[in-house]
Amino acid sequence: MTRLNAQQIAGYAKAAGFPPGEIATATAVALAESGGETTATNNKNTNGSIDYGLWQINTVHGSLLNQGDKFNPLDNARMALVVWQRAGNKWTPWTVYKTSAYRTHMGAATMGAAAPIDPQELVGSPGDTSTVPAGTTVGSSPLDMLGPIGTALGSVVGIFNRLTSGSLWLRIGAFMLGSWLLILSLLRLSGTDKVIMGTAKTAVKAYTRGALK
């Protein structure tokens, strides 16, 4: 069994052809579905179906599982892409998406998507991890080594990245400007602005007279 980290999973998602804007979600879904284990298998579905590989491709997709090695991370990523496309470029076929369980991994997934590892850089040919000893974790990142704490830190970093994004600050700036203009409009309608300006002028005159004495 080989367990991949977020950067490696993001690399396979990118190599499979997922759009850049979907790589973080693809990584989070894989982490939620399989924990990053390339040979993960789930045969406990109530309908008797079985899930295989990183993205837990279900046997309900029929011949799709025969279009490559379901335990090869690159092949599994390509299968996941097909399932995603068939669903109208949506993640609804995955239960972890519908239940929002994937969000737990979005912090680490966002970091992985920001610096995905090209499958060419991994052991063997693209998508080949067969030469890695079973039970090992390939290229663990420092956050992975911290376990739950690393996951929490990854989530914090993901939130920080979103908070510091240019588009978010533009929205915040636009909101603040709009709020200020609204307040000014309300003050004008109520006549309060004249009262405020009159008070300010009176204070300035009083201060000026006092300073000249």
WOMO-V973067 format. One line per field, one symbol per residue. psi: psi as a letter, one per 20 degrees, with the letter a starting at -180 (. if undefined). burial: b if it has 24 or more other C-alpha atoms within 12 Angstrom, else e. A space follows every 50 residues. Layout:
psi=???
burial=???
//
This chain:
psi=pppqrhhgghghgghhjqqhiiggggghgghhgijjohjppokjqhjirq qqagjlpqiijcihijkaohiphgghhhghggggghjklqjhiphhghij hhhhjhghhggghhmqpphhirpbrpjojhippqjrpplqrhhhiichgh gghhggggggghhjqghghgggghgggggghgggghgghijhhhgghggg gghggghghhhi.
burial=bbbbbbbbbbbbbbbbbbeeebbbbbbbbbbbbbbbbbbbbeeeeeeeee bbbbbbbbbeeeebbeeebbbbbbbbbbbbbbbbeeeeeebebbebbeee ebbbbbbbbbbbbbebbbbeebeeeebbbbeeeeeeebbebebbeeeeee bebbbebbeeeeeeeeeeeeeeeeeeeeeeeeeeeeeeeeeeeeeeeeee eeeeeeeeeeeee
//
